[in-house]
Amino acid sequence: MTVQELKIQSRFGKVSDAEWQTRVDLAAAYRLVAAFKWDDLVFTHI
Protein backbone atom coordinates (compact mmCIF):
# COMPACT_ATOMS: atom_id res chain seq x y z
CA MET A 1 0.00 0.00 0.00
CA THR A 2 1.27 3.46 -0.81
CA VAL A 3 0.54 6.69 0.98
CA GLN A 4 -0.75 9.51 -1.16
CA GLU A 5 -0.34 13.16 -0.32
CA LEU A 6 -3.60 14.96 0.36
CA LYS A 7 -3.53 18.62 -0.59
CA ILE A 8 -6.05 20.73 1.28
CA GLN A 9 -6.28 24.46 0.70
CA SER A 10 -6.27 26.65 3.79
CA ARG A 11 -9.30 28.80 4.47
CA PHE A 12 -7.05 31.41 6.09
CA GLY A 13 -7.72 34.73 4.40
CA LYS A 14 -11.01 33.46 2.97
CA VAL A 15 -13.00 33.83 6.19
CA SER A 16 -13.40 36.66 8.67
CA ASP A 17 -10.94 37.10 11.52
CA ALA A 18 -13.66 36.14 14.00
CA GLU A 19 -14.45 32.92 12.15
CA TRP A 20 -10.76 32.05 11.87
CA GLN A 21 -10.26 32.56 15.62
CA THR A 22 -13.31 30.39 16.32
CA ARG A 23 -11.84 27.64 14.13
CA VAL A 24 -8.49 27.89 15.93
CA ASP A 25 -10.18 27.73 19.34
CA LEU A 26 -12.28 24.73 18.31
CA ALA A 27 -9.22 22.90 17.00
CA ALA A 28 -7.47 23.56 20.32
CA ALA A 29 -10.48 22.19 22.21
CA TYR A 30 -10.38 18.98 20.15
CA ARG A 31 -6.64 18.62 20.85
CA LEU A 32 -7.24 19.01 24.60
CA VAL A 33 -10.03 16.44 24.48
CA ALA A 34 -7.68 14.00 22.74
CA ALA A 35 -4.84 14.75 25.18
CA PHE A 36 -7.09 13.82 28.11
CA LYS A 37 -8.25 10.66 26.28
CA TRP A 38 -11.85 11.89 26.21
CA ASP A 39 -12.14 11.63 22.44
CA ASP A 40 -13.93 8.27 22.64
CA LEU A 41 -16.67 9.98 24.65
CA VAL A 42 -17.37 13.20 22.77
CA PHE A 43 -17.05 12.13 19.13
CA THR A 44 -17.87 15.42 17.35
CA HIS A 45 -19.94 17.01 20.12
CA ILE A 46 -17.89 19.72 21.76
C-alpha positions as a Markdown table, in Angstrom:
| # | Residue | x | y | z |
|---|---|---|---|---|
| 1 | Met | 0.0 | 0.0 | 0.0 |
| 2 | Thr | 1.3 | 3.5 | -0.8 |
| 3 | Val | 0.5 | 6.7 | 1.0 |
| 4 | Gln | -0.7 | 9.5 | -1.2 |
| 5 | Glu | -0.3 | 13.2 | -0.3 |
| 6 | Leu | -3.6 | 15.0 | 0.4 |
| 7 | Lys | -3.5 | 18.6 | -0.6 |
| 8 | Ile | -6.1 | 20.7 | 1.3 |
| 9 | Gln | -6.3 | 24.5 | 0.7 |
| 10 | Ser | -6.3 | 26.6 | 3.8 |
| 11 | Arg | -9.3 | 28.8 | 4.5 |
| 12 | Phe | -7.0 | 31.4 | 6.1 |
| 13 | Gly | -7.7 | 34.7 | 4.4 |
| 14 | Lys | -11.0 | 33.5 | 3.0 |
| 15 | Val | -13.0 | 33.8 | 6.2 |
| 16 | Ser | -13.4 | 36.7 | 8.7 |
| 17 | Asp | -10.9 | 37.1 | 11.5 |
| 18 | Ala | -13.7 | 36.1 | 14.0 |
| 19 | Glu | -14.4 | 32.9 | 12.2 |
| 20 | Trp | -10.8 | 32.1 | 11.9 |
| 21 | Gln | -10.3 | 32.6 | 15.6 |
| 22 | Thr | -13.3 | 30.4 | 16.3 |
| 23 | Arg | -11.8 | 27.6 | 14.1 |
| 24 | Val | -8.5 | 27.9 | 15.9 |
| 25 | Asp | -10.2 | 27.7 | 19.3 |
| 26 | Leu | -12.3 | 24.7 | 18.3 |
| 27 | Ala | -9.2 | 22.9 | 17.0 |
| 28 | Ala | -7.5 | 23.6 | 20.3 |
| 29 | Ala | -10.5 | 22.2 | 22.2 |
| 30 | Tyr | -10.4 | 19.0 | 20.2 |
| 31 | Arg | -6.6 | 18.6 | 20.9 |
| 32 | Leu | -7.2 | 19.0 | 24.6 |
| 33 | Val | -10.0 | 16.4 | 24.5 |
| 34 | Ala | -7.7 | 14.0 | 22.7 |
| 35 | Ala | -4.8 | 14.7 | 25.2 |
| 36 | Phe | -7.1 | 13.8 | 28.1 |
| 37 | Lys | -8.3 | 10.7 | 26.3 |
| 38 | Trp | -11.8 | 11.9 | 26.2 |
| 39 | Asp | -12.1 | 11.6 | 22.4 |
| 40 | Asp | -13.9 | 8.3 | 22.6 |
| 41 | Leu | -16.7 | 10.0 | 24.6 |
| 42 | Val | -17.4 | 13.2 | 22.8 |
| 43 | Phe | -17.1 | 12.1 | 19.1 |
| 44 | Thr | -17.9 | 15.4 | 17.3 |
| 45 | His | -19.9 | 17.0 | 20.1 |
| 46 | Ile | -17.9 | 19.7 | 21.8 |
